[in-house]
Amino acid sequence: MEQSNVEMIAKLVIEALEKKSVKGYAVPIGVSARHVHLTQADIETLFGKGYALTKKKDLMGGQFAANETVTIVGLKLRAIENVRVLGPARKASQVEISATDSVKLGIKAPVRESGNLKGSAPIAIVGPKGVVYLNEGCIIAKRHIHMAPADAAAAGVSDGDIVSVSVDNERGTVFNNVQVRVDESFTLEMHIDTDEANASRISTGNLAVIVNNRGAV
């Protein structure tokens, strides 16, 4: 057998073995930096009466990264500047940070699903025209996967399910307690924060694989 044929067969065998070894549903990863969601009333307090956020970049689900940024301030006036605002306006203002940010700000932000703000950490938001103080509203976002219904059906999961996800890189990380969110407006992507990404040597665009499904909680 010619050497070129041997090399081609060997390559095909290796590719087949690699595909066989990956059991689960592959999901691209997006690393989510700290950011802020605001009500229209809070937007106007921070940026001026009648102000509307301006779009920098479209995101999934009709959301967008705005050009506007704010400063967030924790206890003892510890602050982080240039925090991106996401639009459109929401029913409740919310600040999403990492655990490292929480330590820097001197606050105890809980790990929560987006929108679950009761009893979360207090924080102040400073804009060019004013200041908003939230008695509760600062969280560390619970790691999660966005899926359209077709993706969820293919993966064998449902909205609200909790899954385990494996990332096969030099750090060989497994993420447990990953929440599945399903909506027609979503595109397939797992969101982790910068702490999780840095510790696991993960970048946006890397792939994770769903390896276990515990069902809804």
C-alpha angles and dihedrals in degrees: 000000000000118000092241091056092048091052092048093050091047090052092050092049092050092049091049092051092048092051091047092051093058107081115179142040116305118228128183116236128231119194109220118210124204112289145161134234117201140193116235089250091055091045089057093046091052101038107020141280113308092009119158124198116249120226122246101166136357118243132187124286095030092297125129140192107245127217088234122096133185140194118247119208128198134182120324088020094286107161144188116203133208097030111171120242117219123209160255105052116266136210091249131027115241137180119206118197141158127256089254090054089050091057092046092051093046095236135119104234112183125224104254144159111257110274095024096111106145109126093001123141123293118239141168123231118205123200134173093269105033152335132267120199117201116200086199130002111099117110144159102238116243110240110258147166123235114213139173114227092258091055091048091051091049091049093045094237137120136212110287096022118140115223141176118236130199127208113196104207135112091295095045096213129188117197116204127192095037111163121220118222118190126194137143090240095056128099119208111275140129115222123211128164128248094262092056092045096048094047091050097040090240126154131191108278096034116127129245126190126218104232103168136025119200094178127232122335 
